[in-house]
Amino acid sequence: MALDVLIVDDSGAIRKILQRVLIQAEIPLGKVYEAGDGVEALEALKQHPVGLILSDINMPNMDGLQLLSAVKAQATTRHVPMVMITTEGSSAKVMEAVSLGAAGYVRKPFTAEQIKEKLAGLF
């Protein structure tokens, strides 16, 4: 079954790389939506229900942790697994993401194998 995905990162290049990595990881992709920050992501989620969200933590306007809180607070999106993609070296931010309900995290730079491994348990 094809999986619709929302990729949230303030870097367009990273969004494209993540899309390629999902294909390399043999994730059965449906539609892939993109957002540059948490505000755009919430707007996209109103229009397009997805089965997975990949989000950076450090972004302008609304960061990934704020987005994660908002996603988990809404009945329509609460069930959607959200994996954090981060350069964040601090384990405090990563632990905060997990405590807020993140399905996992992957540190940048990442490989297709790391993404595949992280997503394997979710589907």
C-alpha positions in Angstrom: 0.0 0.0 0.0 1.4 3.4 -1.0 2.2 5.7 1.8 1.6 9.5 1.6 4.4 11.4 3.4 4.9 14.9 4.6 8.6 16.0 4.7 9.2 19.1 6.8 12.6 20.9 6.6 13.6 24.5 6.0 16.1 23.3 3.4 14.6 22.4 0.0 17.7 20.4 -0.8 17.2 18.2 2.4 13.6 17.7 1.5 14.6 16.4 -2.0 17.3 14.2 -0.5 14.8 12.7 2.0 12.4 11.9 -0.8 15.2 10.2 -2.8 16.3 8.3 0.4 12.7 7.0 0.9 12.7 5.7 -2.6 16.2 4.0 -2.1 14.9 2.6 1.2 12.1 0.9 -0.9 9.3 2.7 1.0 6.1 2.3 -1.1 5.5 6.0 -1.6 2.3 7.6 -2.6 2.2 11.4 -2.7 5.0 13.3 -1.1 4.2 16.7 0.4 6.7 19.3 1.5 6.7 22.1 4.0 9.5 24.5 5.0 8.5 24.8 8.7 5.9 23.7 11.2 3.3 26.4 10.2 3.4 25.2 6.5 3.3 21.6 7.7 0.1 22.2 9.7 -1.5 23.9 6.7 -0.5 20.9 4.5 -1.9 18.4 7.0 -5.3 20.2 6.8 -5.4 19.6 3.0 -3.6 16.2 2.8 -3.9 13.4 5.3 -0.6 11.5 5.4 0.6 8.2 6.9 4.1 9.5 7.9 5.8 12.8 8.8 9.5 13.3 8.6 10.5 16.6 10.3 13.6 18.5 11.1 13.8 19.9 14.7 15.5 23.2 14.0 13.3 25.4 11.7 12.1 29.0 11.7 8.5 30.1 12.6 7.6 26.8 14.3 10.2 24.2 15.1 9.9 20.5 14.9 9.1 20.0 18.6 6.3 22.6 18.4 5.0 20.8 15.3 5.2 17.5 17.0 3.2 18.8 20.0 0.5 20.3 17.6 0.3 17.1 15.5 -0.1 14.9 18.7 -2.7 17.3 20.1 -5.1 16.9 17.1 -7.4 14.0 16.9 -7.1 13.8 13.1 -3.3 13.6 13.1 -2.5 12.1 16.6 -2.0 8.6 15.1 0.4 9.6 12.4 4.0 8.5 13.1 6.5 11.3 13.2 10.2 10.7 12.8 12.5 13.6 13.6 15.5 14.2 11.3 18.1 16.4 13.2 21.6 17.8 13.3 20.9 18.3 17.0 23.8 17.0 19.0 22.1 17.4 22.3 20.3 14.3 23.6 18.0 16.6 25.6 16.2 17.7 22.4 16.0 14.1 21.1 14.6 12.9 24.5 12.1 15.8 24.5 10.9 14.7 21.0 10.5 11.1 22.1 8.6 12.2 25.3 6.3 14.3 23.1 5.5 11.2 21.0 8.0 11.1 18.2 8.2 7.6 16.6 12.0 7.9 16.5 14.8 10.1 15.2 17.6 10.0 12.7 20.7 12.2 12.9 22.0 14.2 9.8 23.9 13.1 7.8 21.8 10.0 7.3 21.8 7.0 4.9 19.0 5.3 3.1 19.7 2.3 5.4 19.3 4.3 8.5 15.9 5.7 7.3 14.8 2.2 6.2 15.8 0.8 9.6 14.0 3.5 11.5 10.8 3.1 9.5 10.8 -0.7 9.4 9.2 -1.0 12.8 6.4 1.5 12.0 4.7 -0.2 9.1 
